[in-house]
Amino acid sequence: MIRERDAKSANGYLMLLVCLALLVGTVLWLIGAALARAPLSAVLSGIAMIIVALLFGGLFAVNPNESRVIQLFGAYVGTVRSPGFKWINPFCTRRAVSVRIRNFETTKLKVNDHDGNPIETAAVVVWKVVETAEAVFEVDNYENFVHVQSEAALRNLATSYPYDAHVEGQKALRSHTREVAEDLKKEIQDRLTKAGVEVIEARISHLAYSPEIASAMLQRQQASAIIAARQKIVEGAVSMVEMALDQLSIKKVVELDEERKAAMVSNLLVVLCSDRHTQPVVNTGTLYQ
């Protein structure tokens, strides 16, 4: 594996002055050779001018948050990260690699969750290059590699979790967004380490059931919500009935036998648990008629 190392470069402004001075000197040499009618000197001055022109090709600029990967005849020389005007061997090739923070959103993927239900999902990935040598030499196209591996990691993660938690304490895509985001970041980072890329953040940006089952799953969610609400209503109603019986017994408002207690409990539960208003009936007789 090729690791990043610093490449030695000279100050570009200083080398620019040197190249200009050499250019002026070779031009004067060529003019003097032409006036003296010295063909050998003219040829040598021409060759020197070509060499000076080649030296100008070693000048380049490095922008902030940008690096240049340097190669000489196919061999990796190093990376220039410090911004500014630089000069290096003009026979070296210089490939610009941005080290800025970048982000992208994956395409909407249709996958099956842990329970086998088809869902649609997408994610936003924030990343940057931290090892320029690995990014350039270990993979063919590191930007495309990031996109493809991020979608593969998202697809693998979606199959590991259910869309909704059906068991208490179970992690789900919809209810445990923070835990899912951390697992997604780790999954993507494991795949992109070999490309010299650091994943700063990864988070699901779109999550929904596939259209063919969306209506059925909506009814299921509504039924679950109704059951949960009914359970809470029943718990409250039972506690209220218990409190009413205790208060009647403590304050000795009325003495009820077991049959009358059962009737009272039944009536109170009907009133408290009904989803519609009940119609009261006034008993104008005695307690037992």
C-alpha positions in Angstrom: 0.0 0.0 0.0 1.4 3.4 -1.0 1.4 5.9 1.9 1.4 9.7 1.5 4.7 11.5 2.0 5.8 15.1 1.6 7.3 16.1 -1.7 10.1 18.7 -1.8 9.4 21.8 -3.8 11.1 25.2 -4.2 9.7 28.7 -3.8 7.9 29.5 -7.0 8.6 33.3 -6.9 12.4 32.7 -6.5 12.5 30.2 -9.3 10.5 32.5 -11.5 13.1 35.2 -11.1 15.9 32.7 -11.8 14.1 31.5 -14.9 13.6 35.0 -16.2 17.3 35.9 -15.6 18.3 32.7 -17.4 16.0 33.5 -20.3 17.4 37.0 -20.6 20.9 35.6 -20.5 20.2 33.0 -23.2 18.5 35.7 -25.4 21.6 38.0 -25.1 23.8 35.0 -25.8 21.8 34.1 -28.9 21.9 37.7 -30.1 25.7 37.9 -29.5 26.3 34.7 -31.4 24.2 35.9 -34.3 26.2 39.2 -34.5 29.5 37.4 -34.2 28.3 34.8 -36.8 29.3 31.9 -34.6 27.0 29.0 -35.5 28.2 26.7 -32.7 27.5 29.4 -30.1 24.1 30.1 -31.7 23.2 26.4 -31.5 24.3 26.1 -27.9 22.4 29.3 -26.9 19.3 27.9 -28.7 19.6 24.6 -26.7 20.0 26.7 -23.5 16.9 28.6 -24.3 14.9 25.4 -24.7 16.2 24.2 -21.3 15.1 27.5 -19.7 11.7 27.2 -21.4 11.4 23.7 -19.8 12.2 25.1 -16.4 9.2 27.4 -16.6 7.1 24.2 -16.9 8.0 23.4 -13.2 6.0 26.3 -11.9 2.6 25.6 -10.4 0.2 26.9 -7.7 -1.5 25.0 -4.8 -4.8 26.4 -3.7 -6.0 26.3 0.0 -7.5 22.9 0.9 -5.9 21.4 -2.2 -3.0 19.1 -2.7 -0.8 18.0 -5.7 0.2 14.4 -6.1 3.7 14.4 -7.8 4.9 11.6 -10.1 8.2 11.3 -12.0 8.0 8.9 -14.9 5.3 6.8 -13.1 7.0 6.7 -9.7 5.3 8.4 -6.8 7.5 11.3 -5.5 5.2 12.8 -2.8 2.4 15.2 -2.2 2.5 19.0 -1.9 -0.1 20.2 0.6 1.1 23.7 1.6 -0.7 26.3 -0.5 1.3 28.9 -2.5 3.4 29.3 -5.6 5.8 26.3 -6.0 8.4 24.9 -8.4 9.3 21.3 -8.9 11.1 19.2 -11.5 9.3 20.1 -14.8 9.4 16.4 -15.9 7.1 15.6 -12.9 3.4 15.3 -13.4 1.1 17.0 -10.9 -2.4 15.8 -10.2 -4.7 18.0 -8.2 -6.6 16.3 -5.3 -9.1 18.3 -3.3 -9.0 17.8 0.5 -12.1 19.9 1.1 -15.1 18.5 2.9 -17.6 17.2 0.4 -21.1 15.6 0.6 -23.5 13.8 -1.6 -26.8 12.1 -1.4 -27.2 8.5 -2.6 -29.9 7.5 -5.0 -33.1 6.1 -3.6 -32.6 2.4 -3.1 -35.3 -0.2 -3.0 -34.3 -2.9 -0.6 -35.9 -5.4 1.8 -35.6 -4.7 5.5 -34.8 -7.3 8.2 -38.4 -8.5 8.1 -38.5 -8.8 4.4 -40.7 -5.7 3.7 -39.7 -3.7 0.6 -38.6 -0.2 1.6 -37.1 2.9 -0.1 -34.1 4.6 1.5 -31.4 7.1 0.7 -28.5 8.7 2.8 -26.4 11.8 2.9 -22.6 11.1 3.3 -20.1 13.8 4.3 -16.5 12.9 3.5 -13.1 14.2 2.6 -9.7 12.8 1.4 -7.1 12.4 4.1 -4.6 10.2 2.3 -4.0 11.5 -1.2 -1.7 8.7 -2.3 -4.2 6.0 -1.4 -7.0 8.0 -3.1 -5.0 8.3 -6.3 -3.2 4.9 -6.5 -5.2 2.4 -4.5 -8.5 2.8 -6.4 -9.3 3.7 -10.0 -11.6 6.7 -9.3 -12.0 7.6 -5.7 -15.1 9.8 -6.1 -17.0 7.0 -7.9 -15.6 4.5 -5.4 -17.1 6.6 -2.5 -20.5 6.8 -4.2 -20.7 3.1 -5.0 -19.4 1.8 -1.7 -21.8 4.2 0.2 -24.8 2.8 -1.6 -23.6 -0.7 -1.0 -23.1 0.0 2.8 -26.6 1.6 2.9 -28.2 -1.4 1.2 -26.4 -3.8 3.6 -27.5 -1.7 6.7 -31.1 -1.5 5.6 -31.3 -5.3 5.5 -30.0 -5.6 9.0 -32.8 -3.6 10.7 -36.6 -3.7 10.5 -38.4 -0.6 9.4 -40.5 -0.5 12.7 -39.7 -2.1 16.0 -42.2 -4.8 16.8 -40.5 -6.0 20.0 -39.7 -3.8 22.9 -36.0 -2.7 22.9 -35.5 -3.7 19.2 -33.5 -1.2 17.1 -35.4 -0.1 14.0 -34.7 2.3 11.1 -37.5 4.7 11.9 -37.2 4.8 15.7 -33.5 4.6 16.3 -32.1 7.2 13.9 -29.0 8.1 15.9 -27.9 4.4 16.4 -28.6 3.7 12.8 -26.6 6.7 11.7 -23.6 5.6 13.7 -23.7 2.1 12.3 -24.0 3.5 8.8 -21.0 5.8 9.3 -18.9 2.8 10.6 -20.1 0.6 7.7 -19.1 3.2 5.1 -15.8 4.0 6.8 -14.7 0.4 6.8 -15.2 0.3 3.1 -13.5 3.6 2.3 -10.4 3.4 4.5 -8.5 1.7 1.7 -9.2 4.7 -0.5 -7.8 7.3 2.0 -11.2 8.7 2.7 -12.6 9.8 6.1 -16.3 9.7 6.6 -17.3 12.7 8.8 -21.1 12.0 8.9 -23.6 9.6 7.4 -27.3 9.9 7.9 -30.4 8.5 6.4 -32.2 11.2 4.4 -35.2 9.3 3.0 -37.1 6.3 4.5 -40.4 5.0 3.4 -42.3 1.8 2.6 -42.4 0.9 -1.1 -45.6 2.2 -2.8 -47.0 -1.4 -3.3 -47.2 -2.0 0.4 -47.4 1.6 1.8 -51.2 1.5 2.3 -51.2 -1.8 4.0 -48.3 -0.8 6.3 -50.1 2.5 7.1 -53.2 0.5 8.3 -50.8 -1.7 10.4 -49.3 1.4 12.0 -52.7 2.8 12.7 -53.8 -0.4 14.2 -50.8 -0.5 16.4 -51.4 3.1 17.5 -55.1 2.3 18.3 -54.1 -0.8 20.3 -51.5 1.2 22.3 -54.1 4.0 23.0 -56.7 1.4 24.1 -54.2 -0.2 26.4 -53.5 3.2 28.0 -57.3 3.9 28.3 -57.9 0.5 30.0 -55.0 1.0 32.4 -56.5 4.4 33.4 -60.0 3.1 33.6 -59.0 0.3 36.0 -57.1 2.6 38.2 -60.1 5.0 38.4 -62.5 2.2 39.2 -60.2 0.9 41.9 -59.9 4.4 43.3 -63.8 4.9 43.3 -64.3 1.6 45.2 -61.6 2.4 47.7 -63.1 5.9 48.4 -66.6 4.5 48.8 -65.3 1.9 51.2 -63.1 4.3 53.2 -65.8 7.0 53.5 -68.6 4.5 54.1 -70.8 6.2 51.6 -72.6 3.0 50.7 -72.2 -0.6 51.5 -72.0 -2.8 48.3 -72.1 -6.5 48.1 -70.0 -8.4 45.6 -72.7 -8.5 43.0 -73.3 -4.7 43.2 -69.5 -4.1 43.0 -69.3 -6.2 39.9 -72.2 -4.2 38.3 -70.6 -0.9 39.3 -67.2 -2.0 37.9 -68.9 -3.1 34.6 -70.7 0.2 34.2 -67.7 2.4 35.0 -65.5 0.4 32.6 -68.1 0.8 29.8 -68.3 4.6 30.5 -64.6 5.1 30.7 -63.4 2.8 27.9 -66.1 3.6 25.3 -65.0 5.6 22.3 -68.4 7.3 22.2 -70.5 9.3 24.7 -72.6 7.0 26.8 -76.3 7.8 27.6 -76.9 8.0 31.3 -79.9 6.3 32.9 -81.2 7.7 36.2 -82.3 5.1 38.7 -85.4 6.4 40.5 -85.9 3.3 42.5 -83.9 1.7 45.2 -80.4 0.4 44.9 -81.7 -3.1 44.2 -84.5 -2.2 41.7 
